[in-house]
Amino acid sequence: MGFETSKDEESERIQKIMEGLNIEWMNMRDATTGKVLWEQTWPSNWKTEEVQAHVPKEIMKCREVSREVVFSSKHEIHDFFMMQHVFVNDICIEEWSFKFGFVIPGSTNSWQSTIEAVEEEEMLDAQQISGLVRIETSFMEGDVLIHKSTARIFYV
């Protein structure tokens, strides 16, 4: 007799993880200088509504951007990672994945990653795409979706 969980138990466990997961705040820095270019406390409605982020257009000039996400979890997450799809006018232009790993129950964690920009001649104009960029983030435990959220980016 094994210790396998039923689909209902697994679904209930994932629901508890989602309910106990919270994005506290996020920032973006010029990875070369370390200067914080944007910081935002994440709104409490991030699980149910599209979040708006007003990011300085200067960030588009950075060769590399360092992003820090501070999140908390009430529950253990075994193999936590984040998959992001960047859309402009509903066309996916980039896909990123970031692995965190094991999350201790009742913990607050800082997750920093560096994103390298495309070549300057390939860079889209911030004024032209402001409000048209949507980042869809899937929070995963292994291959199981915990939650999917969306942020719309406005360049200011």
NULODREN-312919 format. One record per atom (N, C-alpha, C): atom name; x, y negated, z. Coordinates in Angstrom, 3 decimals. Atoms other than C-alpha are relative to their C-alpha. Example, Ala and Ser with C-alpha at 12.3 -4.5 7.8 and 13.67 -1.06 7.14 Angstrom:
# residues 2
+------+----------+----------+----------+
! atom !        X !        Y !        Z !
+------+----------+----------+----------+
!    N !    0.890 !    1.190 !    0.000 !
!   CA !   12.300 !    4.500 !    7.800 !
!    C !    0.900 !   -1.200 !    0.000 !
!    N !   -0.820 !    1.190 !   -0.060 !
!   CA !   13.670 !    1.060 !    7.140 !
!    C !   -0.770 !   -1.090 !    0.730 !
+------+----------+----------+----------+
This chain:
# residues 156
+------+----------+----------+----------+
! atom !        X !        Y !        Z !
+------+----------+----------+----------+
!    N !    0.842 !    1.174 !    0.000 !
!   CA !    0.000 !    0.000 !    0.000 !
!    C !    0.891 !   -1.243 !    0.000 !
!    N !   -0.850 !    1.180 !    0.123 !
!   CA !    1.575 !   -3.308 !   -1.115 !
!    C !   -0.594 !   -1.203 !    0.711 !
!    N !    0.428 !    1.249 !   -0.622 !
!   CA !    1.292 !   -6.845 !    0.159 !
!    C !   -0.400 !   -1.025 !   -1.052 !
!    N !    0.403 !    0.894 !    1.070 !
!   CA !   -0.078 !   -8.299 !   -3.063 !
!    C !   -1.195 !   -0.840 !    0.436 !
!    N !    1.129 !    0.867 !   -0.312 !
!   CA !   -2.460 !  -11.238 !   -2.832 !
!    C !   -0.984 !    0.047 !   -1.154 !
!    N !    1.029 !    0.010 !    1.032 !
!   CA !   -5.749 !  -11.368 !   -4.687 !
!    C !    0.046 !   -1.339 !   -0.736 !
!    N !    0.059 !    1.256 !    0.754 !
!   CA !   -6.439 !  -14.035 !   -7.322 !
!    C !   -0.665 !   -1.096 !    0.814 !
!    N !    0.679 !    0.988 !   -0.850 !
!   CA !   -8.799 !  -15.748 !   -4.864 !
!    C !    0.944 !   -0.547 !    1.063 !
!    N !   -0.964 !    0.441 !   -1.018 !
!   CA !   -6.103 !  -15.846 !   -2.165 !
!    C !    1.072 !   -0.896 !   -0.613 !
!    N !   -1.018 !    0.797 !    0.688 !
!   CA !   -3.546 !  -17.167 !   -4.649 !
!    C !   -0.572 !   -1.361 !   -0.390 !
!    N !    0.655 !    1.252 !    0.377 !
!   CA !   -5.986 !  -19.800 !   -5.912 !
!    C !   -0.184 !   -0.900 !    1.227 !
!    N !    0.176 !    0.745 !   -1.249 !
!   CA !   -6.725 !  -20.855 !   -2.320 !
!    C !    1.343 !   -0.557 !    0.491 !
!    N !   -1.337 !    0.438 !   -0.413 !
!   CA !   -2.984 !  -21.071 !   -1.534 !
!    C !    0.463 !   -1.188 !   -0.850 !
!    N !   -0.390 !    1.091 !    0.904 !
!   CA !   -2.333 !  -23.267 !   -4.610 !
!    C !   -0.831 !   -1.247 !    0.306 !
!    N !    0.869 !    1.135 !   -0.356 !
!   CA !   -5.317 !  -25.481 !   -3.655 !
!    C !    0.515 !   -0.685 !    1.268 !
!    N !   -0.555 !    0.571 !   -1.238 !
!   CA !   -3.823 !  -25.950 !   -0.155 !
!    C !    1.297 !   -0.759 !   -0.281 !
!    N !   -1.243 !    0.688 !    0.364 !
!   CA !   -0.433 !  -26.828 !   -1.660 !
!    C !   -0.331 !   -1.339 !   -0.638 !
!    N !    0.378 !    1.236 !    0.681 !
!   CA !   -2.087 !  -29.418 !   -3.930 !
!    C !   -0.531 !   -1.033 !    0.988 !
!    N !    0.574 !    0.925 !   -0.978 !
!   CA !   -4.051 !  -30.942 !   -1.068 !
!    C !    1.063 !   -0.553 !    0.946 !
!    N !   -1.046 !    0.424 !   -0.930 !
!   CA !   -0.909 !  -31.133 !    1.083 !
!    C !    1.172 !   -0.696 !   -0.658 !
!    N !   -1.089 !    0.645 !    0.739 !
!   CA !    1.333 !  -32.591 !   -1.641 !
!    C !   -0.317 !   -1.472 !   -0.173 !
!    N !    0.211 !    1.428 !    0.163 !
!   CA !    1.777 !  -36.363 !   -1.678 !
!    C !    1.251 !   -0.660 !   -0.552 !
!    N !   -1.087 !    0.829 !    0.509 !
!   CA !    3.925 !  -38.690 !   -3.746 !
!    C !   -0.030 !   -1.269 !    0.842 !
!    N !   -0.064 !    1.169 !   -0.885 !
!   CA !    5.036 !  -41.400 !   -1.308 !
!    C !    0.361 !   -1.261 !   -0.787 !
!    N !   -0.434 !    1.130 !    0.825 !
!   CA !    6.943 !  -43.730 !   -3.632 !
!    C !    0.997 !    0.474 !   -1.039 !
!    N !   -0.904 !   -0.327 !    1.088 !
!   CA !    9.121 !  -43.833 !   -6.694 !
!    C !    0.780 !   -1.260 !   -0.342 !
!    N !   -0.741 !    1.139 !    0.532 !
!   CA !   11.902 !  -46.040 !   -8.015 !
!    C !    0.805 !    0.436 !   -1.206 !
!    N !   -0.855 !   -0.244 !    1.157 !
!   CA !   13.999 !  -46.362 !  -11.134 !
!    C !    1.148 !   -0.994 !    0.077 !
!    N !   -1.212 !    0.805 !   -0.071 !
!   CA !   17.564 !  -47.647 !  -11.249 !
!    C !    0.767 !    0.093 !   -1.316 !
!    N !   -1.004 !   -0.097 !    1.048 !
!   CA !   20.123 !  -48.480 !  -13.862 !
!    C !    1.032 !    0.981 !    0.553 !
!    N !   -0.886 !   -1.051 !   -0.532 !
!   CA !   22.188 !  -45.304 !  -13.411 !
!    C !    1.463 !   -0.432 !   -0.015 !
!    N !   -1.382 !    0.469 !    0.079 !
!   CA !   25.383 !  -47.149 !  -14.356 !
!    C !    0.348 !   -0.917 !    1.166 !
!    N !   -0.279 !    0.987 !   -1.049 !
!   CA !   25.096 !  -49.992 !  -11.813 !
!    C !   -0.622 !    0.366 !    1.347 !
!    N !    0.711 !   -0.337 !   -1.232 !
!   CA !   22.743 !  -48.442 !   -9.246 !
!    C !   -1.060 !   -1.020 !    0.384 !
!    N !    0.970 !    1.055 !   -0.304 !
!   CA !   20.565 !  -51.579 !   -9.348 !
!    C !   -1.421 !    0.522 !   -0.175 !
!    N !    1.410 !   -0.395 !    0.070 !
!   CA !   16.907 !  -50.859 !   -8.546 !
!    C !   -0.719 !   -0.976 !   -0.924 !
!    N !    0.725 !    0.823 !    0.964 !
!   CA !   14.852 !  -52.123 !  -11.482 !
!    C !   -1.501 !    0.022 !    0.244 !
!    N !    1.433 !   -0.146 !   -0.242 !
!   CA !   11.430 !  -50.893 !  -10.381 !
!    C !   -0.206 !    0.918 !    1.201 !
!    N !    0.355 !   -0.837 !   -1.142 !
!   CA !    9.889 !  -49.495 !   -7.205 !
!    C !   -1.484 !   -0.173 !    0.260 !
!    N !    1.435 !    0.062 !   -0.244 !
!   CA !    6.310 !  -48.623 !   -6.382 !
!    C !   -0.406 !    1.048 !    1.020 !
!    N !    0.657 !   -0.942 !   -0.897 !
!   CA !    4.465 !  -47.066 !   -3.485 !
!    C !   -1.093 !    0.650 !   -0.830 !
!    N !    0.947 !   -0.708 !    0.850 !
!   CA !    2.361 !  -44.385 !   -5.103 !
!    C !   -1.390 !   -0.110 !    0.600 !
!    N !    1.355 !    0.170 !   -0.539 !
!   CA !   -1.388 !  -45.030 !   -4.756 !
!    C !   -0.595 !    1.329 !    0.463 !
!    N !    0.594 !   -1.211 !   -0.581 !
!   CA !   -3.449 !  -42.590 !   -2.735 !
!    C !   -0.914 !    0.732 !   -0.978 !
!    N !    0.910 !   -0.629 !    0.956 !
!   CA !   -5.744 !  -41.900 !   -5.720 !
!    C !    0.735 !    0.681 !   -1.156 !
!    N !   -0.797 !   -0.549 !    1.104 !
!   CA !   -2.901 !  -40.429 !   -7.855 !
!    C !   -0.465 !    1.379 !   -0.455 !
!    N !    0.450 !   -1.342 !    0.387 !
!   CA !   -4.528 !  -36.990 !   -7.860 !
!    C !   -1.295 !   -0.020 !   -0.803 !
!    N !    1.308 !    0.041 !    0.650 !
!   CA !   -7.864 !  -38.164 !   -9.242 !
!    C !   -0.111 !   -1.043 !   -1.107 !
!    N !    0.085 !    1.069 !    0.985 !
!   CA !   -7.147 !  -41.252 !  -11.366 !
!    C !    1.360 !   -0.249 !   -0.642 !
!    N !   -1.229 !    0.386 !    0.669 !
!   CA !   -4.586 !  -42.457 !  -13.860 !
!    C !    0.652 !   -1.150 !    0.774 !
!    N !   -0.760 !    1.028 !   -0.714 !
!   CA !   -1.885 !  -44.515 !  -12.113 !
!    C !    0.567 !   -0.973 !   -1.022 !
!    N !   -0.643 !    0.989 !    0.854 !
!   CA !   -0.630 !  -47.758 !  -13.628 !
!    C !    1.332 !   -0.392 !    0.616 !
!    N !   -1.332 !    0.429 !   -0.441 !
!   CA !    3.069 !  -48.611 !  -13.408 !
!    C !    0.416 !   -1.178 !   -0.874 !
!    N !   -0.446 !    1.209 !    0.695 !
!   CA !    4.300 !  -52.091 !  -14.329 !
!    C !    1.518 !   -0.073 !    0.156 !
!    N !   -1.446 !   -0.205 !   -0.017 !
!   CA !    7.951 !  -51.558 !  -15.209 !
!    C !    0.677 !   -1.131 !   -0.790 !
!    N !   -0.696 !    1.050 !    0.756 !
!   CA !   10.419 !  -54.316 !  -16.220 !
!    C !    0.516 !    0.530 !   -1.336 !
!    N !   -0.412 !   -0.436 !    1.339 !
!   CA !   11.128 !  -54.120 !  -19.949 !
!    C !    1.513 !    0.171 !   -0.101 !
!    N !   -1.464 !   -0.136 !   -0.004 !
!   CA !   14.870 !  -54.416 !  -19.149 !
!    C !    0.443 !    1.447 !    0.163 !
!    N !   -0.344 !   -1.411 !   -0.200 !
!   CA !   14.787 !  -50.746 !  -18.232 !
!    C !    0.247 !    0.703 !   -1.336 !
!    N !   -0.166 !   -0.592 !    1.334 !
!   CA !   14.606 !  -49.966 !  -21.958 !
!    C !    1.401 !   -0.227 !   -0.561 !
!    N !   -1.364 !    0.279 !    0.456 !
!   CA !   18.139 !  -51.345 !  -22.350 !
!    C !    1.040 !    0.888 !    0.692 !
!    N !   -0.924 !   -0.854 !   -0.761 !
!   CA !   19.707 !  -48.871 !  -19.887 !
!    C !    0.364 !    1.245 !   -0.807 !
!    N !   -0.437 !   -1.252 !    0.644 !
!   CA !   21.765 !  -45.992 !  -21.307 !
!    C !   -0.486 !    1.209 !    0.802 !
!    N !    0.516 !   -1.059 !   -0.881 !
!   CA !   20.772 !  -43.868 !  -18.313 !
!    C !   -0.803 !   -0.655 !    1.112 !
!    N !    0.850 !    0.471 !   -1.084 !
!   CA !   18.014 !  -44.330 !  -15.763 !
!    C !   -0.042 !    1.089 !    1.064 !
!    N !    0.107 !   -0.918 !   -1.127 !
!   CA !   18.067 !  -42.742 !  -12.340 !
!    C !   -1.383 !   -0.213 !    0.619 !
!    N !    1.334 !    0.081 !   -0.582 !
!   CA !   14.614 !  -41.941 !  -11.001 !
!    C !   -0.009 !    0.746 !    1.324 !
!    N !    0.129 !   -0.638 !   -1.309 !
!   CA !   13.941 !  -41.188 !   -7.356 !
!    C !   -1.474 !    0.084 !    0.360 !
!    N !    1.370 !   -0.250 !   -0.439 !
!   CA !   10.667 !  -39.656 !   -6.216 !
!    C !    0.080 !    0.497 !    1.441 !
!    N !    0.085 !   -0.478 !   -1.380 !
!   CA !    9.927 !  -39.316 !   -2.514 !
!    C !   -1.390 !    0.597 !    0.170 !
!    N !    1.266 !   -0.710 !   -0.144 !
!   CA !    7.252 !  -36.743 !   -1.800 !
!    C !   -0.013 !    0.754 !    1.320 !
!    N !    0.146 !   -0.806 !   -1.206 !
!   CA !    5.897 !  -34.876 !    1.189 !
!    C !   -0.907 !    1.180 !   -0.318 !
!    N !    0.811 !   -1.195 !    0.169 !
!   CA !    4.382 !  -31.439 !    1.471 !
!    C !   -0.317 !    0.596 !    1.363 !
!    N !    0.410 !   -0.648 !   -1.248 !
!   CA !    2.401 !  -29.930 !    4.296 !
!    C !    0.289 !    1.494 !   -0.029 !
!    N !   -0.130 !   -1.441 !    0.157 !
!   CA !    2.953 !  -26.471 !    2.870 !
!    C !    1.294 !    0.374 !   -0.717 !
!    N !   -1.173 !   -0.556 !    0.674 !
!   CA !    5.847 !  -24.334 !    1.687 !
!    C !   -0.279 !    0.138 !   -1.499 !
!    N !    0.075 !   -0.215 !    1.444 !
!   CA !    6.487 !  -24.368 !   -2.048 !
!    C !    1.275 !    0.750 !   -0.370 !
!    N !   -1.148 !   -0.865 !    0.242 !
!   CA !    8.775 !  -21.597 !   -3.289 !
!    C !    0.920 !   -0.477 !   -1.120 !
!    N !   -0.807 !    0.336 !    1.175 !
!   CA !    9.945 !  -22.776 !   -6.710 !
!    C !   -0.604 !   -1.229 !   -0.656 !
!    N !    0.650 !    1.231 !    0.415 !
!   CA !    8.869 !  -26.396 !   -7.130 !
!    C !    0.737 !   -0.642 !   -1.161 !
!    N !   -0.588 !    0.791 !    1.067 !
!   CA !    9.454 !  -28.148 !  -10.402 !
!    C !   -1.078 !   -0.841 !   -0.669 !
!    N !    0.866 !    0.975 !    0.624 !
!   CA !    7.983 !  -30.916 !  -12.474 !
!    C !    0.273 !    0.013 !   -1.500 !
!    N !   -0.096 !    0.064 !    1.451 !
!   CA !    7.309 !  -30.896 !  -16.213 !
!    C !   -0.701 !   -1.284 !   -0.420 !
!    N !    0.601 !    1.252 !    0.452 !
!   CA !    6.695 !  -34.247 !  -17.886 !
!    C !   -0.039 !   -0.071 !   -1.518 !
!    N !    0.170 !    0.270 !    1.420 !
!   CA !    5.383 !  -35.102 !  -21.316 !
!    C !   -0.266 !   -1.491 !   -0.136 !
!    N !    0.160 !    1.427 !    0.245 !
!   CA !    5.707 !  -38.673 !  -22.575 !
!    C !   -0.742 !   -0.161 !   -1.321 !
!    N !    0.833 !    0.219 !    1.178 !
!   CA !    3.000 !  -39.746 !  -25.008 !
!    C !   -0.027 !   -1.480 !   -0.355 !
!    N !    0.289 !    1.333 !    0.519 !
!   CA !    2.711 !  -42.860 !  -27.160 !
!    C !   -1.140 !    0.198 !   -0.980 !
!    N !    1.211 !   -0.193 !    0.834 !
!   CA !   -0.756 !  -43.148 !  -28.693 !
!    C !   -0.357 !    1.482 !   -0.137 !
!    N !    0.367 !   -1.421 !   -0.050 !
!   CA !   -1.409 !  -39.515 !  -27.692 !
!    C !    0.894 !    0.915 !   -0.834 !
!    N !   -0.990 !   -0.825 !    0.687 !
!   CA !    1.636 !  -38.266 !  -29.637 !
!    C !    1.159 !    0.227 !    0.964 !
!    N !   -1.085 !   -0.319 !   -0.929 !
!   CA !    4.182 !  -36.458 !  -27.470 !
!    C !    1.339 !   -0.328 !   -0.669 !
!    N !   -1.295 !    0.405 !    0.562 !
!   CA !    7.579 !  -38.087 !  -28.050 !
!    C !    1.178 !    0.541 !    0.800 !
!    N !   -1.068 !   -0.567 !   -0.835 !
!   CA !    9.578 !  -36.582 !  -25.168 !
!    C !   -0.589 !    0.997 !    0.974 !
!    N !    0.387 !   -0.993 !   -1.005 !
!   CA !    9.446 !  -33.659 !  -22.769 !
!    C !    1.191 !    0.188 !    0.923 !
!    N !   -1.056 !   -0.176 !   -0.993 !
!   CA !   11.429 !  -33.369 !  -19.544 !
!    C !   -0.453 !    1.027 !    1.033 !
!    N !    0.336 !   -0.849 !   -1.149 !
!   CA !   11.586 !  -30.755 !  -16.812 !
!    C !    1.073 !   -0.196 !    1.068 !
!    N !   -0.875 !    0.246 !   -1.141 !
!   CA !   13.085 !  -31.201 !  -13.366 !
!    C !   -0.276 !    1.060 !    1.066 !
!    N !    0.147 !   -1.069 !   -0.999 !
!   CA !   13.692 !  -28.373 !  -10.901 !
!    C !    0.407 !   -0.517 !    1.368 !
!    N !   -0.320 !    0.349 !   -1.385 !
!   CA !   13.574 !  -29.022 !   -7.172 !
!    C !    0.371 !    1.245 !    0.791 !
!    N !   -0.257 !   -1.238 !   -0.736 !
!   CA !   13.407 !  -25.484 !   -5.766 !
!    C !   -0.922 !    0.149 !    1.192 !
!    N !    0.785 !   -0.302 !   -1.205 !
!   CA !   12.261 !  -24.561 !   -2.264 !
!    C !   -0.345 !   -1.277 !    0.762 !
!    N !    0.465 !    1.134 !   -0.799 !
!   CA !   10.181 !  -27.085 !   -0.274 !
!    C !   -0.418 !    0.529 !    1.370 !
!    N !    0.297 !   -0.383 !   -1.380 !
!   CA !   10.062 !  -26.735 !    3.513 !
!    C !   -1.370 !   -0.561 !    0.393 !
!    N !    1.306 !    0.517 !   -0.424 !
!   CA !    6.534 !  -27.015 !    4.977 !
!    C !    0.170 !   -1.143 !    1.006 !
!    N !   -0.045 !    1.139 !   -0.913 !
!   CA !    5.898 !  -30.319 !    6.763 !
!    C !    1.167 !   -0.941 !   -0.262 !
!    N !   -1.192 !    0.804 !    0.281 !
!   CA !    8.822 !  -32.029 !    5.022 !
!    C !   -0.297 !   -1.174 !   -0.928 !
!    N !   -0.034 !    1.102 !    0.955 !
!   CA !    9.445 !  -35.304 !    3.217 !
!    C !    1.327 !    0.128 !   -0.725 !
!    N !   -1.177 !   -0.279 !    0.822 !
!   CA !   11.909 !  -35.006 !    0.354 !
!    C !    0.246 !   -1.111 !   -1.004 !
!    N !   -0.400 !    0.947 !    1.032 !
!   CA !   13.810 !  -37.262 !   -1.999 !
!    C !    0.522 !    0.807 !   -1.179 !
!    N !   -0.331 !   -0.746 !    1.210 !
!   CA !   14.176 !  -36.024 !   -5.563 !
!    C !    0.518 !   -0.986 !   -1.019 !
!    N !   -0.605 !    0.952 !    0.927 !
!   CA !   16.588 !  -37.931 !   -7.758 !
!    C !    0.464 !    0.730 !   -1.253 !
!    N !   -0.429 !   -0.581 !    1.272 !
!   CA !   17.217 !  -37.231 !  -11.431 !
!    C !    0.402 !   -1.133 !   -0.937 !
!    N !   -0.489 !    0.982 !    0.963 !
!   CA !   18.953 !  -39.009 !  -14.284 !
!    C !   -0.536 !    0.348 !   -1.384 !
!    N !    0.569 !   -0.159 !    1.336 !
!   CA !   17.360 !  -39.529 !  -17.668 !
!    C !    0.870 !   -0.810 !   -0.959 !
!    N !   -0.845 !    0.654 !    0.985 !
!   CA !   19.554 !  -40.327 !  -20.648 !
!    C !   -0.869 !   -0.545 !   -1.132 !
!    N !    0.779 !    0.647 !    1.057 !
!   CA !   18.190 !  -42.772 !  -23.219 !
!    C !    0.405 !    0.512 !   -1.374 !
!    N !   -0.329 !   -0.284 !    1.396 !
!   CA !   18.016 !  -42.138 !  -26.929 !
!    C !    0.936 !   -1.098 !   -0.501 !
!    N !   -0.880 !    1.019 !    0.579 !
!   CA !   20.390 !  -44.062 !  -29.181 !
!    C !   -0.784 !   -1.301 !   -0.189 !
!    N !    0.640 !    1.313 !    0.052 !
!   CA !   19.678 !  -47.801 !  -29.335 !
!    C !   -0.884 !   -0.189 !   -1.228 !
!    N !    0.789 !    0.168 !    1.224 !
!   CA !   18.459 !  -47.677 !  -32.939 !
!    C !   -1.286 !    0.843 !    0.000 !
!    N !    1.198 !   -0.833 !   -0.113 !
!   CA !   15.889 !  -45.013 !  -31.937 !
!    C !   -0.968 !   -0.505 !    1.074 !
!    N !    0.789 !    0.504 !   -1.124 !
!   CA !   14.579 !  -46.980 !  -28.932 !
!    C !   -1.222 !   -0.773 !   -0.510 !
!    N !    1.227 !    0.707 !    0.356 !
!   CA !   10.980 !  -48.184 !  -29.202 !
!    C !   -0.011 !   -1.361 !    0.688 !
!    N !    0.094 !    1.350 !   -0.541 !
!   CA !   10.183 !  -51.851 !  -28.566 !
!    C !   -0.989 !   -0.018 !    1.170 !
!    N !    0.809 !   -0.010 !   -1.219 !
!   CA !    8.835 !  -52.366 !  -25.027 !
!    C !   -1.311 !   -0.769 !   -0.174 !
!    N !    1.220 !    0.798 !    0.183 !
!   CA !    6.334 !  -55.063 !  -26.063 !
!    C !   -1.024 !    0.735 !   -0.863 !
!    N !    0.913 !   -0.695 !    0.908 !
!   CA !    4.871 !  -52.917 !  -28.821 !
!    C !   -0.645 !    1.232 !    0.636 !
!    N !    0.546 !   -1.240 !   -0.590 !
!   CA !    4.377 !  -49.815 !  -26.682 !
!    C !   -0.590 !   -0.184 !    1.398 !
!    N !    0.537 !    0.257 !   -1.333 !
!   CA !    3.353 !  -51.470 !  -23.385 !
!    C !   -1.480 !    0.355 !    0.068 !
!    N !    1.375 !   -0.453 !   -0.167 !
!   CA !    0.141 !  -49.830 !  -22.188 !
!    C !   -0.366 !    1.194 !   -0.860 !
!    N !    0.260 !   -1.142 !    0.877 !
!   CA !    0.365 !  -47.171 !  -24.898 !
!    C !    0.753 !    1.249 !    0.458 !
!    N !   -0.802 !   -1.119 !   -0.495 !
!   CA !    2.852 !  -44.975 !  -22.998 !
!    C !   -0.738 !    0.643 !    1.170 !
!    N !    0.652 !   -0.780 !   -1.057 !
!   CA !    1.296 !  -42.249 !  -20.881 !
!    C !    0.924 !    1.152 !    0.346 !
!    N !   -0.842 !   -1.107 !   -0.460 !
!   CA !    3.365 !  -39.846 !  -18.792 !
!    C !   -0.888 !    0.983 !    0.753 !
!    N !    0.788 !   -1.067 !   -0.605 !
!   CA !    1.634 !  -36.592 !  -17.960 !
!    C !    0.962 !    0.900 !    0.768 !
!    N !   -0.890 !   -0.770 !   -0.866 !
!   CA !    3.257 !  -34.803 !  -15.034 !
!    C !   -0.727 !    1.222 !    0.533 !
!    N !    0.530 !   -1.250 !   -0.544 !
!   CA !    2.593 !  -31.167 !  -14.185 !
!    C !    0.908 !    0.424 !    1.144 !
!    N !   -0.726 !   -0.486 !   -1.167 !
!   CA !    3.653 !  -30.139 !  -10.689 !
!    C !   -0.228 !    1.502 !    0.069 !
!    N !    0.081 !   -1.448 !    0.137 !
!   CA !    4.413 !  -26.433 !  -10.701 !
!    C !    0.667 !    0.712 !    1.177 !
!    N !   -0.710 !   -0.954 !   -0.858 !
!   CA !    5.300 !  -23.587 !   -8.380 !
!    C !    0.241 !    1.211 !   -0.894 !
!    N !   -0.294 !   -1.032 !    0.980 !
!   CA !    7.093 !  -21.200 !  -10.685 !
!    C !   -0.770 !   -0.296 !   -1.268 !
!    N !    0.785 !    0.227 !    1.214 !
!   CA !    4.749 !  -20.757 !  -13.627 !
!    C !   -1.464 !   -0.347 !    0.295 !
!    N !    1.369 !    0.310 !   -0.409 !
!   CA !    1.623 !  -21.745 !  -11.655 !
!    C !   -0.149 !   -1.511 !    0.171 !
!    N !    0.291 !    1.425 !   -0.097 !
!   CA !    0.184 !  -25.237 !  -12.053 !
!    C !   -0.594 !   -0.322 !    1.367 !
!    N !    0.544 !    0.503 !   -1.265 !
!   CA !   -0.336 !  -27.022 !   -8.728 !
!    C !   -0.955 !   -1.148 !   -0.298 !
!    N !    0.809 !    1.181 !    0.321 !
!   CA !   -1.608 !  -30.292 !  -10.173 !
!    C !    0.583 !   -0.711 !   -1.211 !
!    N !   -0.434 !    0.800 !    1.139 !
!   CA !   -1.432 !  -32.470 !  -13.271 !
!    C !   -0.502 !   -1.427 !    0.218 !
!    N !    0.395 !    1.396 !   -0.161 !
!   CA !   -1.431 !  -36.266 !  -13.023 !
!    C !    0.547 !   -0.826 !   -1.162 !
!    N !   -0.358 !    0.869 !    1.116 !
!   CA !   -1.078 !  -39.173 !  -15.430 !
!    C !    0.326 !   -1.404 !    0.501 !
!    N !   -0.348 !    1.406 !   -0.269 !
!   CA !    0.638 !  -42.561 !  -15.261 !
!    C !    0.080 !   -0.726 !   -1.334 !
!    N !   -0.090 !    0.838 !    1.200 !
!   CA !    0.241 !  -45.325 !  -17.843 !
!    C !    1.031 !   -1.092 !    0.282 !
!    N !   -1.113 !    0.912 !   -0.192 !
!   CA !    3.290 !  -47.534 !  -18.320 !
!    C !   -0.256 !   -1.314 !   -0.749 !
!    N !    0.074 !    1.349 !    0.564 !
!   CA !    3.102 !  -51.276 !  -18.893 !
!    C !    1.367 !   -0.636 !    0.215 !
!    N !   -1.301 !    0.669 !   -0.099 !
!   CA !    6.362 !  -53.092 !  -19.643 !
!    C !   -0.236 !   -1.489 !    0.168 !
!    N !    0.209 !    1.421 !   -0.336 !
!   CA !    6.510 !  -56.563 !  -18.104 !
!    C !    1.295 !   -0.779 !   -0.083 !
+------+----------+----------+----------+
